[in-house]
Amino acid sequence: MLLITGAMGWLGKRLVRLLSDRSFAGTALDVLPPDMKLRCMILPGQDADELRAIKAGIEVFAGDLRNPNDCRRFCEGAARATVFHTAGIIHPRRVREFYEVNTDGTRHLLDAASAAGVKRVVVVSSNSPIGLNPHRDHLFDEESPYHPYMNYGRSKMLMEMAVQEAEKSSRLETVIIRPPWFYGPDQPARQTLFFSMIRAGKAPVVGSGDNLRSMAYVDNLCQGLVLAAFTESARGQIYWIADDQPYSMNEVLDTVERLLEEEFHLAVAHKRLRLPGIASEFAMLMDATLQKLGLYEQKIHVLSEMNKTIACSVGKARRELGYRPAIALEEGMRRSLQWCLDHGIRI
């Protein structure tokens, strides 16, 4: 049995879809068990019809990670199962939610999984516990020390520590996956807004735009999750999972703009909202001030990162998991844009 938290989220839903199809970026993974039963956790009030339409027989459980009883009921009867923990909160209204969901919620899930006899938990973390690269030519690897960026990064760092403690106590097998900014089908509204801003000429370029960002096409990321779940030697390990190479912000924006115009025949403004590097530094100061007050503003937070390099190496995942990210930026953005149009989403 495979258990998936956050199954109505961007990553969780894509993982359910690819597990059901048994295909990851067109590549079948022979590590998958032949007969898979899927149990998915969604938040109370979320509509599960889309999940049930993906595959008949998916078991849907409505619950909240913040409630230990919900976690216990979710894991009941799941002895020797594998849990994919994709749930988390990135852009809350209040800072405390980072810790309630990302840190405490994960602890509740680990406790419940251990009590139920779950075999392995694959936990989705983030680049944020490691922070910002010291310079453009630097790549994070699994030996990079913690230097969390704001409260989101700290909540994920504490989450990772809880996972590592569960592993050390032999309660569970665990694997931590660190993805950076990801992109691809089943995207939320904030990613579509990013496309719309590029088309309208309002996408911000802070500083030169040559800063590098590692990105993970969602199917590549799901491939990494599955390999981490079923590679025996991955137990207790941490892996960065992303596309093979980082991209400059200019490259990301130019690629989307070119695809919109040349392949999807949509008019684009051929402009950028150019801001000096100090704009991100000022946004970082505002972000830190608001977060000290317990408040969070998504647009200010995103702007604070726009001129930063956040890049990683996937060398360890390649060596130890056999990870092979098949989709890179241009094809990934092509598929993302096509998904929007196929679903009647206006860009």
C-alpha positions as CSV (number, residue, x, y, z in Angstrom):
1,M,0.0,0.0,0.0
2,L,1.1,3.5,-0.8
3,L,-0.1,6.5,1.3
4,I,0.1,10.0,0.0
5,T,-0.4,13.2,2.1
6,G,-1.3,16.4,0.4
7,A,-2.9,14.5,-2.5
8,M,-4.9,17.5,-3.8
9,G,-1.8,19.7,-3.9
10,W,0.3,20.3,-7.0
11,L,2.9,17.6,-6.3
12,G,0.6,15.2,-4.5
13,K,-1.9,15.1,-7.3
14,R,0.8,14.7,-10.0
15,L,2.3,11.8,-8.0
16,V,-1.1,10.1,-7.8
17,R,-1.6,10.5,-11.5
18,L,1.9,9.1,-12.4
19,L,1.7,6.2,-10.0
20,S,-1.7,5.3,-11.5
21,D,-0.2,5.5,-15.1
22,R,3.1,3.8,-13.9
23,S,4.9,6.3,-16.1
24,F,7.3,9.1,-15.2
25,A,8.1,11.5,-18.0
26,G,7.5,8.6,-20.4
27,T,9.7,6.2,-18.4
28,A,8.2,3.2,-16.6
29,L,10.0,2.5,-13.2
30,D,10.4,-1.2,-12.6
31,V,10.9,-0.6,-8.9
32,L,7.1,-0.1,-8.5
33,P,5.2,-3.0,-6.9
34,P,2.9,-4.8,-9.4
35,D,-0.2,-4.3,-7.4
36,M,-0.5,-0.8,-5.8
37,K,-3.3,0.3,-3.5
38,L,-3.4,4.1,-3.0
39,R,-4.6,5.8,0.1
40,C,-4.7,9.6,-0.2
41,M,-5.1,12.3,2.5
42,I,-6.9,15.5,1.6
43,L,-8.0,18.4,3.7
44,P,-11.6,18.3,5.0
45,G,-13.8,20.1,2.6
46,Q,-11.7,19.4,-0.5
47,D,-13.5,17.8,-3.4
48,A,-12.0,14.4,-4.1
49,D,-13.8,13.7,-7.4
50,E,-10.7,14.6,-9.4
51,L,-8.6,12.0,-7.5
52,R,-11.2,9.3,-7.9
53,A,-11.4,10.0,-11.6
54,I,-7.7,9.3,-12.0
55,K,-8.0,5.7,-10.9
56,A,-10.8,3.5,-9.7
57,G,-10.4,2.3,-6.2
58,I,-8.3,5.1,-4.8
59,E,-9.0,5.4,-1.1
60,V,-9.6,9.0,0.0
61,F,-9.2,10.1,3.6
62,A,-10.2,13.6,4.8
63,G,-8.0,14.8,7.6
64,D,-5.6,17.4,8.9
65,L,-1.9,16.8,9.8
66,R,-2.3,19.1,12.7
67,N,-4.7,16.6,14.3
68,P,-2.8,13.6,15.7
69,N,-6.0,11.5,15.7
70,D,-6.4,12.2,11.9
71,C,-2.9,11.0,11.3
72,R,-3.4,7.8,13.4
73,R,-6.6,7.0,11.4
74,F,-4.9,7.7,8.1
75,C,-2.2,5.2,8.9
76,E,-4.4,2.5,10.4
77,G,-3.9,-0.9,8.7
78,A,-0.9,0.3,6.8
79,A,1.7,-2.1,8.2
80,R,4.8,-2.3,5.8
81,A,3.3,0.4,3.7
82,T,5.2,3.3,2.1
83,V,4.2,6.9,2.9
84,F,4.9,9.8,0.5
85,H,4.6,12.9,2.6
86,T,4.1,15.7,0.1
87,A,1.8,17.9,2.3
88,G,3.0,21.2,3.5
89,I,2.3,24.9,3.6
90,I,4.4,27.4,1.6
91,H,2.5,30.7,1.6
92,P,0.3,30.9,4.7
93,R,-1.4,34.0,6.2
94,R,0.4,33.7,9.6
95,V,3.9,32.6,10.4
96,R,2.7,30.1,13.1
97,E,1.1,28.0,10.3
98,F,4.6,27.1,9.0
99,Y,5.3,25.3,12.3
100,E,1.8,23.9,12.9
101,V,1.8,22.2,9.4
102,N,5.4,21.6,8.3
103,T,7.0,20.8,11.6
104,D,4.3,19.6,14.1
105,G,2.2,18.0,11.4
106,T,5.1,16.0,10.2
107,R,5.9,14.9,13.8
108,H,2.3,13.7,14.2
109,L,2.5,11.7,10.9
110,L,5.8,10.1,11.9
111,D,4.4,9.1,15.2
112,A,1.3,7.6,13.6
113,A,3.3,5.8,10.9
114,S,5.6,4.3,13.5
115,A,2.7,3.1,15.6
116,A,1.0,1.5,12.5
117,G,4.2,-0.3,11.5
118,V,4.7,1.6,8.3
119,K,7.9,0.6,6.5
120,R,9.3,3.8,5.0
121,V,8.3,7.5,4.9
122,V,9.6,9.7,2.0
123,V,9.4,13.3,3.2
124,V,9.3,16.3,0.8
125,S,11.4,19.1,2.2
126,S,12.7,22.2,0.4
127,N,15.8,24.1,-0.6
128,S,14.9,26.7,2.1
129,P,16.5,24.9,5.1
130,I,19.8,25.4,3.4
131,G,19.1,29.0,2.3
132,L,20.9,31.0,-0.4
133,N,24.0,30.1,-2.3
134,P,27.0,32.3,-1.3
135,H,27.8,33.1,-4.9
136,R,26.5,32.3,-8.4
137,D,29.0,29.5,-9.1
138,H,28.2,27.6,-6.0
139,L,26.0,24.5,-5.9
140,F,24.4,23.0,-2.7
141,D,24.9,19.3,-2.1
142,E,23.8,17.0,0.7
143,E,26.8,18.1,2.9
144,S,25.8,21.8,2.8
145,P,25.0,23.0,6.3
146,Y,21.7,24.3,7.5
147,H,21.2,28.0,7.0
148,P,17.4,28.4,6.9
149,Y,15.8,31.2,4.9
150,M,13.1,32.9,7.0
151,N,10.5,30.9,8.9
152,Y,9.5,28.6,6.1
153,G,13.1,27.4,5.9
154,R,13.3,27.0,9.7
155,S,10.0,25.1,9.8
156,K,11.4,22.7,7.2
157,M,14.7,22.4,9.0
158,L,13.0,21.4,12.2
159,M,10.9,19.0,10.1
160,E,14.1,17.4,8.7
161,M,15.5,17.1,12.2
162,A,12.4,15.3,13.4
163,V,12.6,12.9,10.4
164,Q,16.3,12.2,11.2
165,E,15.5,11.5,14.8
166,A,12.8,9.0,13.8
167,E,15.4,7.3,11.6
168,K,18.0,7.2,14.4
169,S,15.6,5.7,16.8
170,S,14.9,2.9,14.3
171,R,11.2,3.6,14.5
172,L,10.9,4.1,10.7
173,E,12.9,4.0,7.5
174,T,13.0,7.5,6.2
175,V,14.3,9.4,3.2
176,I,14.3,13.2,2.8
177,I,13.9,14.8,-0.6
178,R,14.8,18.4,-1.2
179,P,13.3,19.9,-4.3
180,P,13.7,23.5,-5.3
181,W,11.1,25.6,-7.3
182,F,9.1,23.1,-9.3
183,Y,7.0,23.5,-12.4
184,G,4.7,21.4,-14.6
185,P,1.1,20.2,-15.1
186,D,-1.5,20.3,-12.3
187,Q,0.0,23.7,-11.4
188,P,-1.7,26.1,-9.0
189,A,-2.9,29.6,-9.8
190,R,0.3,31.2,-8.7
191,Q,2.2,29.5,-11.4
192,T,-0.3,30.5,-14.1
193,L,0.0,34.1,-12.8
194,F,3.7,33.8,-13.4
195,F,3.0,32.9,-17.1
196,S,0.5,35.7,-17.4
197,M,3.0,38.3,-16.1
198,I,5.6,37.1,-18.6
199,R,3.0,37.4,-21.4
200,A,2.0,40.9,-20.3
201,G,5.5,42.1,-19.9
202,K,5.2,42.5,-16.2
203,A,7.5,39.7,-15.0
204,P,10.1,41.3,-12.7
205,V,13.8,41.0,-13.4
206,V,15.7,42.1,-10.3
207,G,19.3,43.1,-11.0
208,S,20.9,41.5,-14.0
209,G,18.6,38.4,-14.1
210,D,21.7,36.2,-14.4
211,N,21.2,34.6,-11.0
212,L,20.7,30.9,-11.1
213,R,17.8,28.9,-9.9
214,S,17.5,25.1,-9.8
215,M,14.1,23.9,-10.8
216,A,12.4,20.6,-10.8
217,Y,9.9,19.5,-13.5
218,V,7.2,17.7,-11.5
219,D,7.5,14.4,-13.3
220,N,11.3,14.4,-12.7
221,L,10.6,15.1,-9.0
222,C,8.0,12.3,-8.8
223,Q,10.6,9.9,-10.4
224,G,13.0,10.9,-7.6
225,L,10.3,10.3,-4.9
226,V,9.6,6.8,-6.2
227,L,13.2,5.8,-6.5
228,A,13.8,7.1,-3.0
229,A,10.9,5.0,-1.7
230,F,12.0,1.7,-3.3
231,T,15.8,1.9,-3.3
232,E,16.8,-0.1,-0.2
233,S,20.1,1.8,0.3
234,A,18.3,5.2,0.3
235,R,17.3,4.6,3.9
236,G,18.3,7.5,6.1
237,Q,19.6,9.6,3.3
238,I,18.9,13.1,2.0
239,Y,18.7,13.8,-1.7
240,W,18.4,17.0,-3.8
241,I,16.0,16.3,-6.7
242,A,15.9,18.8,-9.5
243,D,16.5,19.1,-13.3
244,D,20.1,18.4,-14.2
245,Q,21.3,22.0,-14.5
246,P,20.1,25.3,-12.9
247,Y,18.8,28.0,-15.1
248,S,19.2,31.8,-15.0
249,M,16.1,33.9,-14.4
250,N,16.6,35.4,-17.8
251,E,16.6,31.9,-19.4
252,V,13.4,31.0,-17.6
253,L,11.5,34.1,-18.7
254,D,12.9,34.0,-22.2
255,T,11.9,30.4,-22.6
256,V,8.3,30.9,-21.5
257,E,8.0,34.0,-23.7
258,R,9.3,32.3,-26.8
259,L,7.0,29.3,-26.3
260,L,4.0,31.5,-25.8
261,E,4.6,33.4,-29.0
262,E,6.2,30.8,-31.4
263,E,4.4,27.6,-30.5
264,F,1.2,28.7,-28.9
265,H,0.7,31.8,-31.1
266,L,-0.2,34.1,-28.2
267,A,0.7,37.8,-28.4
268,V,3.4,38.8,-25.9
269,A,4.6,42.2,-24.8
270,H,8.3,41.6,-25.1
271,K,8.9,43.6,-22.0
272,R,10.2,43.1,-18.4
273,L,9.6,44.9,-15.2
274,R,13.2,45.7,-14.5
275,L,14.1,46.5,-10.9
276,P,17.5,47.3,-9.3
277,G,18.9,44.6,-7.0
278,I,18.2,46.8,-4.0
279,A,14.5,46.1,-4.5
280,S,15.0,42.5,-3.4
281,E,17.1,43.5,-0.5
282,F,14.4,46.0,0.6
283,A,11.8,43.3,0.2
284,M,13.9,40.9,2.3
285,L,14.0,43.5,5.1
286,M,10.2,44.0,4.9
287,D,9.6,40.3,4.8
288,A,11.8,39.7,7.9
289,T,10.0,42.6,9.7
290,L,6.5,41.2,8.9
291,Q,7.5,37.7,9.9
292,K,8.8,38.9,13.3
293,L,5.3,40.3,13.8
294,G,3.9,36.9,12.9
295,L,2.6,38.0,9.5
296,Y,3.4,36.8,6.0
297,E,2.9,38.4,2.6
298,Q,3.5,36.2,-0.4
299,K,4.4,38.8,-3.0
300,I,7.0,40.5,-0.7
301,H,8.6,37.1,0.1
302,V,8.8,36.1,-3.6
303,L,10.3,39.5,-4.5
304,S,13.0,39.0,-1.8
305,E,14.3,35.9,-3.6
306,M,14.2,37.2,-7.1
307,N,17.8,38.2,-7.4
308,K,19.2,35.3,-5.4
309,T,21.0,32.2,-6.6
310,I,19.4,29.0,-5.2
311,A,21.0,26.1,-7.0
312,C,21.9,22.5,-6.2
313,S,23.7,19.4,-7.5
314,V,21.7,16.2,-8.2
315,G,24.9,14.1,-8.4
316,K,24.2,12.0,-5.3
317,A,20.7,11.1,-6.6
318,R,22.1,10.2,-9.9
319,R,24.8,8.0,-8.3
320,E,22.8,6.3,-5.6
321,L,19.2,6.2,-6.9
322,G,19.7,6.0,-10.7
323,Y,17.8,9.3,-11.0
324,R,17.6,10.5,-14.6
325,P,15.7,13.7,-15.0
326,A,14.3,13.3,-18.5
327,I,12.6,16.7,-19.0
328,A,14.5,20.0,-19.0
329,L,13.2,23.6,-19.0
330,E,12.0,24.1,-22.6
331,E,10.0,20.8,-22.8
332,G,8.8,21.2,-19.2
333,M,7.4,24.7,-19.8
334,R,5.9,23.5,-23.1
335,R,4.0,20.8,-21.3
336,S,3.0,23.3,-18.6
337,L,1.6,25.8,-21.0
338,Q,-0.2,23.0,-23.0
339,W,-1.8,21.7,-19.7
340,C,-3.2,25.2,-19.0
341,L,-4.7,25.5,-22.5
342,D,-6.1,21.9,-22.4
343,H,-7.9,22.8,-19.1
344,G,-9.3,26.1,-20.4
345,I,-7.0,28.1,-18.1
346,R,-6.4,31.6,-19.5
347,I,-2.8,32.7,-19.6
